[in-house]
């Protein structure tokens, strides 16, 4: 069983930056590919970014490309999401998740095995 704990959310003005962290425990972190998802009020949870087990491959939602960067440190069992040039439409609860399965299917949130409790990000205009 893997436990995931997100941190780093908060209130920021448009154009600002935040870095989210997700600390994992209870499993072998490097055996999971990791994803960040977000869910705005009244909307479905959507993939923001994902990263392969070794961190060599990343993938982003079109809406965040060039602004967000996902990374991981397998020595610290932590995955990060650096968010720059934040926009009001980035306001959402952000969740990290761990997937034991193949990269090919990991854009689908249903493939993820473990989830954190979420951290709130609010971007004011």
Secondary structure, DSSP 4 states (H G I P E B T S, - for coil): --EEEEE--EEEETT--EEEEEEEESS-GGGSEEEEEEE-TTS--EEEEEE-TTS--EEE-GGGTTTEEEEEETTTTEEEEEE-S--GGG-EEEEEEEE-S-GGGTTSGGG--EE---EEEEEE-
